[in-house]
Amino acid sequence: MTETESGKPLVVFTPSGRRGRVARGTPVLAAARQLGVDLDSVCGGRGICSRCQIAPAFGDFPKHGIHATPEALSPWNAVEERYRTKRGLAEGRRLGCQACILDDAVIDVPPESQVHRQVIRKAASDREIAMDPATRLYLVDVEPPDMHHPSGDFERLSAALSEQWGIAAPTAPLPVLARLQQALRKGDWQVSVAVFDDGTMPPAILGIWPGLHEGGLYGLAIDLGSTTIAAHLCDLATGAVRASDGVMNPQIRFGEDLMSRVSYAMMNPGGAAEMTAAVRTALTDLARSVAADAGIEPALIFEVVVVGNPVMHHLLLGIDPVELGQAPFALAASGALRLAAADLGLAGIAETARTYILPCIAGHVGADAAAVALAEAPDRSEDLVLVVDVGTNAEILLGNRSRVLACSSPTGPAFEGAQISAGQRAAPGAIERVTIDPVTKEPRFRIIGSSRWSDDPGFAEAVDRTGITGICGSGIIEAVAEMRIAGLLDASGLIGSAEAAGTPRLVPDGRTHSYVLHDGTSTGGPLIAVTQSDVRAIQLAKSALYAGARLLMDELGVERVDRIVLAGAFGAHISPKHAMVLGMIPDCALERVTSAGNAAGTGARMALASRVARSEIEATVRRITKVETAVAPRFQEHFVAANAIPHARDPFPELARLVRLPEVQFGAGGGPRRRRRG
């Protein structure tokens, strides 16, 4: 067993990122409660309700400094065996009330075990899409067999398709051939066929029904993100989104960010295969979920379009991502991929379904960035537009009709609420909006699940059901920016003391200070504060984002952009003003900073609905200039300068017209120091 200074094992919970040391023999459920982890239970730890199911992860986790083995938890016990026998327990799952921590452990809390499940904010945005689907439905009249002119049923169906619809020489996979004769005879020689024809291969009959099929044909547009996976079920005839759903990416238990997952694959034999299996299972479950929501048979899903960053791309395909973790960051394949869905282990949908994966732009700029380029079309912009898809790994596009550049920047999970002391994913009860009065230094906030602000009448009653549980990404961004505006935080990111900044909400926290947003301890709730470590985590994330954008601006030789588009599920919830106060994005007129919602998901839907869109993005990707932040000489220089709030050197004149940032500077002890003007 691992020996530590305290003699206590270290436990890390994912996806929250909460970590701490607990006494050896502590039940996982008790450890979760001790560390403020969202793990459900209603039976009092008797192993009856099963709501505390957890999934321990094993192997080397260098980011956490942990080597986790199966011996990290107590052996399977009789209570768990009884539950598994009577009600079933998925492979790899344990009951958190029964499994005890014996050594350093990494433990994933699946979505169904979370009291406050994450709100997956990758909803489909309204967008008119020109329909030109690869899979269409055709009603065909087929000649009955004739002993005088012998031919096979499939040959006569092919002839009918050619004569009636101009579809020449189609192919048919074995599952279609197996149903062909029954369908023809049951339909009295009239059948409906689903024909896939994307213009790159011979047409293929993917489905057949007797008579007129009125159940529709459907496709899935999937945005496979590092943190969340979103799926949109679309009608292939109209493009309408029939249902959307999302889940946490189960690979989080192997590492919160991309390089942690690459590390896991490098250091654990079979690690890449584990992550591939986890994500394929999640996609299969998502397909069934959206089909159930829409009230359709999953077997009517005939196409799947997937977008994701290069590491997600490789892991979905079952390709070891190790080469993406080291220069020159070589992709196994960068072009668009056309595959059978069955090759990706996607079960439950039509067994003949086809998959299209958009092209990757570069080793660190994936199909998700290509999807954003398709949706936002910077290559057709008259003005210079910066498109930022904000997430665990930010994709950045800059350009206009003349030229488009792209890069990715490793922002990490802080924007998602991870690595934040009171941080959590976006779920009911999480603080998502914050303002601080610059005179009184008092905060007011709003939580997910309620439209009331904390100083509104009836707020306590409105939040009674969910409680106030933590702070999510948009909330921590606004909190840190508001602290800067209110003079609680200096340009270097240092939090002042109560005496220096004039509010008792600033409390000592070791050698630094924290700002208390909400103290619920008197009623058994959490203390939610912004700590110095929280500020540093946000600084690191925003500096990476700004440095990436600045590199692209250097490449084009510009100092300003005309407009900024914040894309991504998280980008849709960022306040442009607060993002600019932090220095996440370059200075720009605020009215020229807009949100595009889940642009990657929109691009996936466009590719699902249109063969022309697929051709367009494949051509566009070949014209985009790739900038590799990992080896760019000036990235570190830009990163360091961007640590200041908003920036150490770059001017923000547009921001200055709207917001006055106090010229405060706090010493190591939190006391004020006069700023020297250079």
BELVENZI-V420160 format. One record per backbone hydrogen bond with DSSP energy under -1.0 kcal/mol. NH is the residue of the N-H (numbers start at 1). CO is the residue of the C=O. E is the energy in kcal/mol with one decimal. If there is no record, write none. Layout:
nh:NH co:CO e:E
nh:NH co:CO e:E
This chain:
nh:11 co:20 e:-2.7
nh:12 co:105 e:-2.5
nh:13 co:18 e:-3.2
nh:14 co:107 e:-2.5
nh:17 co:13 e:-1.9
nh:20 co:11 e:-1.8
nh:22 co:9 e:-1.8
nh:25 co:101 e:-3.8
nh:26 co:23 e:-1.9
nh:28 co:99 e:-2.8
nh:29 co:96 e:-2.7
nh:31 co:27 e:-2.5
nh:32 co:28 e:-2.7
nh:33 co:29 e:-2.0
nh:34 co:30 e:-2.3
nh:35 co:31 e:-2.0
nh:37 co:32 e:-3.6
nh:39 co:37 e:-1.5
nh:40 co:113 e:-3.3
nh:53 co:50 e:-1.1
nh:54 co:94 e:-2.6
nh:55 co:108 e:-2.5
nh:57 co:106 e:-2.9
nh:59 co:68 e:-2.7
nh:61 co:66 e:-3.4
nh:64 co:61 e:-1.0
nh:65 co:61 e:-1.1
nh:66 co:61 e:-1.9
nh:68 co:59 e:-2.9
nh:72 co:69 e:-2.4
nh:73 co:70 e:-1.2
nh:74 co:100 e:-2.2
nh:81 co:77 e:-2.2
nh:82 co:78 e:-2.6
nh:83 co:79 e:-2.3
nh:84 co:80 e:-2.9
nh:85 co:81 e:-2.5
nh:86 co:82 e:-2.2
nh:87 co:83 e:-3.1
nh:88 co:83 e:-1.1
nh:93 co:90 e:-2.2
nh:94 co:54 e:-2.5
nh:96 co:52 e:-2.0
nh:98 co:95 e:-1.6
nh:99 co:95 e:-2.7
nh:101 co:26 e:-2.9
nh:102 co:72 e:-3.6
nh:103 co:72 e:-1.6
nh:105 co:10 e:-2.3
nh:107 co:12 e:-2.8
nh:108 co:55 e:-2.2
nh:109 co:14 e:-2.9
nh:113 co:110 e:-2.0
nh:114 co:111 e:-1.7
nh:119 co:426 e:-5.3
nh:132 co:609 e:-2.9
nh:136 co:195 e:-2.1
nh:138 co:193 e:-2.4
nh:140 co:191 e:-3.2
nh:142 co:189 e:-3.1
nh:156 co:152 e:-1.9
nh:157 co:153 e:-2.3
nh:158 co:154 e:-2.6
nh:159 co:155 e:-2.2
nh:160 co:156 e:-2.2
nh:161 co:157 e:-2.5
nh:162 co:158 e:-2.1
nh:163 co:159 e:-2.6
nh:164 co:160 e:-3.1
nh:165 co:161 e:-1.9
nh:166 co:162 e:-1.1
nh:167 co:161 e:-1.7
nh:171 co:203 e:-2.6
nh:177 co:173 e:-1.9
nh:178 co:174 e:-2.4
nh:180 co:176 e:-1.1
nh:183 co:179 e:-2.1
nh:184 co:180 e:-2.3
nh:185 co:181 e:-2.1
nh:186 co:182 e:-2.6
nh:187 co:183 e:-2.0
nh:188 co:185 e:-1.1
nh:189 co:184 e:-3.6
nh:191 co:140 e:-2.3
nh:192 co:209 e:-2.7
nh:193 co:138 e:-2.8
nh:194 co:207 e:-2.3
nh:195 co:136 e:-2.8
nh:196 co:204 e:-3.5
nh:197 co:134 e:-3.2
nh:204 co:196 e:-2.5
nh:205 co:171 e:-3.0
nh:206 co:194 e:-3.1
nh:207 co:194 e:-1.1
nh:209 co:192 e:-2.4
nh:211 co:190 e:-3.1
nh:218 co:300 e:-2.3
nh:219 co:234 e:-2.3
nh:220 co:303 e:-2.5
nh:221 co:232 e:-2.4
nh:222 co:305 e:-3.2
nh:223 co:230 e:-2.5
nh:224 co:307 e:-3.1
nh:225 co:223 e:-1.3
nh:225 co:228 e:-1.7
nh:229 co:247 e:-3.0
nh:230 co:223 e:-2.0
nh:231 co:245 e:-2.9
nh:232 co:221 e:-2.3
nh:233 co:243 e:-3.3
nh:234 co:219 e:-3.0
nh:235 co:240 e:-2.7
nh:236 co:217 e:-2.4
nh:239 co:235 e:-2.9
nh:242 co:233 e:-3.0
nh:243 co:233 e:-1.2
nh:245 co:231 e:-2.1
nh:247 co:229 e:-2.2
nh:249 co:227 e:-3.0
nh:252 co:249 e:-2.1
nh:253 co:250 e:-1.2
nh:254 co:251 e:-2.3
nh:255 co:252 e:-1.2
nh:261 co:257 e:-1.4
nh:262 co:258 e:-2.3
nh:263 co:259 e:-2.6
nh:264 co:260 e:-2.1
nh:265 co:261 e:-2.2
nh:266 co:262 e:-2.1
nh:267 co:263 e:-2.6
nh:268 co:264 e:-1.5
nh:271 co:268 e:-2.9
nh:274 co:270 e:-1.9
nh:275 co:271 e:-2.0
nh:276 co:272 e:-2.3
nh:277 co:273 e:-2.6
nh:278 co:274 e:-2.1
nh:279 co:275 e:-2.1
nh:280 co:276 e:-2.3
nh:281 co:277 e:-2.1
nh:282 co:278 e:-1.8
nh:283 co:279 e:-2.1
nh:284 co:280 e:-2.2
nh:285 co:281 e:-2.4
nh:286 co:282 e:-2.4
nh:287 co:283 e:-2.4
nh:288 co:284 e:-1.9
nh:289 co:285 e:-2.2
nh:290 co:286 e:-2.7
nh:291 co:287 e:-1.9
nh:292 co:288 e:-2.3
nh:293 co:289 e:-2.3
nh:294 co:290 e:-1.9
nh:296 co:291 e:-2.4
nh:300 co:297 e:-2.3
nh:301 co:298 e:-2.0
nh:302 co:218 e:-2.6
nh:303 co:218 e:-1.1
nh:304 co:354 e:-2.1
nh:305 co:220 e:-3.2
nh:306 co:356 e:-2.0
nh:307 co:222 e:-2.3
nh:313 co:309 e:-3.0
nh:314 co:310 e:-2.5
nh:315 co:311 e:-2.4
nh:316 co:312 e:-2.5
nh:317 co:313 e:-1.7
nh:319 co:314 e:-3.4
nh:324 co:321 e:-1.8
nh:325 co:322 e:-1.6
nh:329 co:326 e:-2.6
nh:337 co:357 e:-2.2
nh:339 co:355 e:-2.6
nh:341 co:353 e:-2.7
nh:343 co:340 e:-1.4
nh:344 co:341 e:-1.4
nh:345 co:342 e:-1.6
nh:346 co:341 e:-1.7
nh:350 co:301 e:-1.5
nh:353 co:350 e:-1.8
nh:354 co:302 e:-2.5
nh:355 co:339 e:-3.6
nh:356 co:304 e:-2.7
nh:357 co:337 e:-2.6
nh:358 co:306 e:-1.2
nh:360 co:334 e:-2.4
nh:361 co:365 e:-1.9
nh:362 co:365 e:-2.8
nh:367 co:308 e:-1.5
nh:368 co:308 e:-1.0
nh:370 co:366 e:-1.6
nh:371 co:367 e:-2.2
nh:372 co:368 e:-2.0
nh:373 co:369 e:-2.4
nh:374 co:370 e:-2.1
nh:375 co:371 e:-2.4
nh:376 co:372 e:-3.1
nh:377 co:373 e:-1.8
nh:380 co:377 e:-1.9
nh:381 co:378 e:-1.5
nh:385 co:399 e:-2.3
nh:386 co:563 e:-2.3
nh:387 co:397 e:-3.1
nh:388 co:565 e:-2.9
nh:389 co:395 e:-3.2
nh:390 co:567 e:-1.8
nh:394 co:409 e:-2.3
nh:395 co:389 e:-1.6
nh:396 co:407 e:-3.0
nh:397 co:387 e:-2.7
nh:398 co:405 e:-2.1
nh:399 co:385 e:-1.9
nh:400 co:403 e:-1.9
nh:401 co:381 e:-1.9
nh:405 co:398 e:-3.0
nh:406 co:625 e:-2.3
nh:407 co:396 e:-2.1
nh:409 co:394 e:-2.6
nh:411 co:409 e:-1.8
nh:412 co:392 e:-2.3
nh:416 co:413 e:-1.4
nh:417 co:414 e:-2.1
nh:418 co:413 e:-1.8
nh:423 co:420 e:-1.8
nh:424 co:471 e:-1.7
nh:429 co:448 e:-2.2
nh:430 co:427 e:-2.4
nh:431 co:470 e:-3.0
nh:432 co:446 e:-2.7
nh:433 co:446 e:-1.6
nh:435 co:444 e:-2.4
nh:437 co:442 e:-2.6
nh:441 co:437 e:-2.3
nh:444 co:435 e:-2.4
nh:446 co:433 e:-2.0
nh:448 co:430 e:-2.5
nh:450 co:447 e:-1.5
nh:454 co:445 e:-2.3
nh:456 co:453 e:-2.2
nh:459 co:456 e:-1.6
nh:462 co:458 e:-2.1
nh:463 co:459 e:-1.9
nh:467 co:463 e:-3.1
nh:469 co:429 e:-2.1
nh:471 co:422 e:-2.1
nh:472 co:431 e:-2.0
nh:476 co:472 e:-2.3
nh:477 co:473 e:-2.0
nh:478 co:474 e:-2.0
nh:479 co:475 e:-2.5
nh:480 co:476 e:-2.4
nh:481 co:477 e:-2.3
nh:482 co:478 e:-2.8
nh:483 co:479 e:-2.1
nh:484 co:480 e:-1.8
nh:485 co:481 e:-2.2
nh:486 co:482 e:-2.4
nh:488 co:483 e:-2.7
nh:489 co:483 e:-1.1
nh:490 co:494 e:-2.2
nh:493 co:490 e:-2.0
nh:496 co:488 e:-2.2
nh:497 co:670 e:-1.9
nh:501 co:497 e:-2.6
nh:502 co:498 e:-1.7
nh:506 co:503 e:-1.5
nh:507 co:514 e:-2.7
nh:509 co:512 e:-3.1
nh:512 co:509 e:-1.8
nh:514 co:507 e:-2.4
nh:515 co:530 e:-2.4
nh:516 co:505 e:-2.5
nh:517 co:528 e:-2.3
nh:518 co:528 e:-2.1
nh:520 co:526 e:-2.1
nh:523 co:520 e:-1.4
nh:524 co:521 e:-1.4
nh:525 co:520 e:-3.1
nh:528 co:518 e:-3.3
nh:530 co:515 e:-2.8
nh:535 co:531 e:-2.0
nh:536 co:532 e:-2.2
nh:537 co:533 e:-2.3
nh:538 co:534 e:-2.2
nh:539 co:535 e:-2.6
nh:540 co:536 e:-2.5
nh:541 co:537 e:-1.9
nh:542 co:538 e:-2.9
nh:543 co:539 e:-2.4
nh:544 co:540 e:-1.7
nh:545 co:541 e:-1.8
nh:546 co:542 e:-2.7
nh:547 co:543 e:-2.7
nh:548 co:544 e:-1.8
nh:549 co:545 e:-1.9
nh:550 co:546 e:-2.8
nh:551 co:547 e:-2.1
nh:552 co:548 e:-1.6
nh:553 co:549 e:-2.0
nh:554 co:550 e:-2.5
nh:555 co:551 e:-2.1
nh:556 co:552 e:-1.7
nh:557 co:553 e:-1.0
nh:558 co:553 e:-2.4
nh:562 co:384 e:-1.6
nh:563 co:384 e:-1.6
nh:564 co:592 e:-2.3
nh:565 co:386 e:-3.0
nh:566 co:594 e:-3.4
nh:567 co:388 e:-3.3
nh:568 co:597 e:-2.2
nh:572 co:568 e:-1.7
nh:573 co:570 e:-1.9
nh:574 co:571 e:-1.1
nh:579 co:575 e:-2.5
nh:580 co:576 e:-2.0
nh:581 co:577 e:-2.2
nh:582 co:578 e:-2.1
nh:584 co:579 e:-2.8
nh:592 co:589 e:-2.4
nh:593 co:590 e:-1.9
nh:594 co:564 e:-2.5
nh:596 co:566 e:-2.4
nh:599 co:597 e:-2.1
nh:602 co:598 e:-2.1
nh:603 co:599 e:-2.7
nh:604 co:600 e:-2.0
nh:605 co:601 e:-2.1
nh:606 co:602 e:-2.3
nh:607 co:603 e:-2.2
nh:608 co:604 e:-1.9
nh:609 co:605 e:-2.2
nh:610 co:606 e:-1.5
nh:611 co:132 e:-2.4
nh:614 co:610 e:-1.3
nh:615 co:611 e:-2.0
nh:616 co:612 e:-2.7
nh:617 co:613 e:-2.5
nh:618 co:614 e:-1.9
nh:619 co:615 e:-1.9
nh:620 co:616 e:-2.7
nh:621 co:617 e:-2.5
nh:623 co:620 e:-1.4
nh:625 co:404 e:-2.8
nh:627 co:406 e:-2.6
nh:635 co:632 e:-1.3
nh:638 co:634 e:-2.6
nh:639 co:635 e:-2.8
nh:640 co:636 e:-2.5
nh:641 co:637 e:-2.0
nh:642 co:638 e:-1.9
nh:643 co:640 e:-1.4
nh:645 co:491 e:-2.9
nh:648 co:641 e:-2.3
nh:656 co:652 e:-2.2
nh:657 co:653 e:-1.2
nh:658 co:655 e:-1.5
nh:659 co:655 e:-2.8
nh:664 co:662 e:-1.6
nh:667 co:671 e:-3.7
nh:670 co:667 e:-2.0
nh:673 co:665 e:-3.2
